[in-house]
């Protein structure tokens, strides 16, 4: 399912216009991004939890040359599925 198919499904389920459903989806993703940028977690009971994980600096290898390289520390978004979501796909 891509974004436009998700918007269509949301509009049909909630009785909204496609434009309203698209604005709702964009608001949802935007606000999750803003919360994660601030370092917050977003928990949706029964669905899952969005959070930020920190990756420590480490050394790696360039696969084409075998040269050792330094990889900087970074932050990455993470999602952990909740029980309701896990049960829904069984």
PELIN-V932167 format. One record per residue. N is the residue number from 1. SS is DSSP state (H for helix, E for strand, C for the rest). Layout:
((N	SS) (N	SS))
//
This chain:
((1	C) (2	C) (3	H) (4	H) (5	H) (6	H) (7	H) (8	H) (9	H) (10	H) (11	H) (12	H) (13	H) (14	H) (15	C) (16	C) (17	C) (18	H) (19	H) (20	H) (21	H) (22	H) (23	H) (24	H) (25	H) (26	H) (27	H) (28	H) (29	H) (30	H) (31	H) (32	H) (33	H) (34	H) (35	H) (36	H) (37	H) (38	C) (39	C) (40	C) (41	C) (42	E) (43	E) (44	E) (45	C) (46	C) (47	C) (48	E) (49	E) (50	E) (51	E) (52	E) (53	E) (54	E) (55	E) (56	C) (57	C) (58	E) (59	E) (60	E) (61	E) (62	C) (63	C) (64	C) (65	C) (66	C) (67	C) (68	E) (69	E) (70	E) (71	E) (72	C) (73	C) (74	E) (75	E) (76	E) (77	E) (78	E) (79	E) (80	E) (81	E) (82	C) (83	H) (84	H) (85	H) (86	H) (87	H) (88	H) (89	C) (90	C))
//
